[in-house]
Amino acid sequence: MTDLSKVNSGTIGVAIVGTGFGQKVHIPAFQAHPRTEVVAVYHRDIDKATAIAQKHGIAKACDTIADVVNLPEVQAVSISTPPFLHYEMAKPVLSAAKHLLLEKPTTLNASEAKELYQIAQNNGSITAMDFEFRYVPAWQRFKQLIDEGYCGTPRLIKIDWLVASRANSERPWNWYAQKEKGGGALGAIGSHCFDYIDWLFGPIRRLSGLLTVGIPERPDPSAGGQLKPVDADDTCVITLELADGSPCQVNLSSATYAGRGHWVEVYGSSGTLVLGSGNLKDYVHGFELWGAPAGESLQKIEIPQNLTFSKTYDDGRIAPLVRLIDRWVQSIDAGQGFTPSLREGIYSQLLMDLTHQSNDRRTWVDVPKLDDFLS
């Protein structure tokens, strides 16, 4: 698989909105791609925007989204701000008919995501969601084997994503601790899970979710370390029934000391596949794949050379984003839709909304078909 587009339609000017994850991952990824040029950067503090622009060799610094979208050299915008800002920032971008790459979770609710999708459809904007596992080599081989019927009919799908990123109760209180701002493990990692479950196994018929807060208070540095309440989940236990009847169990936590990392296991009528990584410091580096036809022992499965990255980076998140950007650029060239787009972002967000609903009601909830939700 090629990672980079052939140069055939000129450079696409990109503005970066979000300078935390944006500086670590988005700026280097866009600067690594031969068809994209970072021409502007946004920060609400113009002095900080200017400093970031100078640091990375970016021509323009902006402190309003209006300034960003009014720049003629900006054809596309990458947004990697906290989720409570996604809707209000993405809406003017799409209304100006700019192309959009958006970080997950999509928005604060599926209705906001649906509105963004409709604006993009009306204005011809090509959208992309950074569901990067679709572009990681081991995951792509996993997908191929599932589609080829390696496991046969699934009898059980089991997902564990157990890390210690928020296990220390001294980690500060911020937006991540607040449910109303899109914080919590469900948004941070469950959004990925819901996307790749649909990608790998198909849509979901119904679900039951339990969301808990293991660390109910955290210190707020802006208030002298005063403890403030946490209402955003740090552990999620979700049971799914897929449209084909397959059972799927999902266990997510950002508060598990010595958690096992990220694992997806498929047990089927013809065999078993296990994809996983115990790397707790980089959630992309380290994935390996094992398989066992029925009655045999698990053996490591090598990843074909044509799926491997042409270049890797110390931060594992950059290489799959470069690959995703490449597909996005090709879609912009062709004026055709892209996957994963805001459409896939809506489905992930809808499933998160329904998980909250299930948790609040303490009951199973049915999942509508995406086309029905969009109509």
C-alpha positions, 0 to 999 in steps of 0.5 A: 500500500502506498502512503503518499499521493502522487503529486498531481493537483497542487498543494492543499493549504491547511489550517491547524485549529488545536495546538496541544494534540495539534502540535504533537501529531497534526502539524508534523503529519501535515508537514510530512505529506507532499501535497499538504502545506500548513499555512495557518494556525489558530490559538485564542491567544494571538501571542501564543498563535504567533509563537507556535507559527514561528516555531513550526515555520507557519506563515499565518497566525489567527485568534478567531475561526473567522480569520482562519476561514477568510484566508484564501490560501486555506482550503482545508482545516484540521480541528483537534480541540477538546470535544465541546468546541468541535461543533462551534468551530467546525460549523463556520469551517463547513459553512465556508465550504472548506474541507475538514479533518476532525478529531474524535469524539465528533461533537457533544451529541449526535444531533450536532454531528448530523447538522455538521454532516448536512452542511458538509453535504450541501457545500461539497466539503470533503470531511475526514474523522481521525479514526486512525486504527483503520490505517494501522498495518496490523489492524488492516491485516486483521480486517482482511482476515475477518473479511476472508472468513478466517474466524467463520461465524463469530461466537464472541467478540471481546474488546479490552482497552485498559490503561492507566492514563487517568489512574493517578488521582492527583492528575488535575481537574480539567475539561476531561473530568466534566461530562458536559464538556465531552470528557471521559473514557467513553469519548476518548477511547470508546469513540474509536471502539464504536467506529472500528466495531462497525468497520470490522464487524458491521452495525449494532442492533442494541446495547447496554452500558454501565459508566462509572467514576472511580476517582470522584474528585481531582485537584484544580490547579487554577483554584489552588489545588481545591478538589472539584467533582468529577462526573465524566466516566473513567471506566465503561462496561458495554455489552453489544448485540451486533446486527448479525446477532454476534455478542460483543463485550467491551471493557474500557478504562483509563484508571487501571494501574498495570492495565493490559493495554488494547486487545480485540479478540474474535472467537468464531466457528472456524478459528480465533484471531487476537489483535493486541498491544500492551504498550501503555505509553503509545496507543498505536505502536506495538500491535501484533496479530495472532491466529489459530484455526479451529483446534490449533494453538495461537501463532503470530501472523506476520504483516505483509510488506505492502501494508507496512508504513513507508516511514514511522515516527517516535509518536505512533499516531503520526504515521497512520494520520499521514496515511489517512491524510493521503486518502483524504487528499485523494478524495478532495482531488476526486471530489468524492466522499471519504471513509471515515468521514463525518458520516462515520463520526455520526454513528460513533457519536450516536452509539456514545449517546445511546450508551449514556442513555442506557446507563441512565435508564439501567436498561438495554437500548435499541440502535437505529440504522444510520440511514434512518437516523439521518433521514 
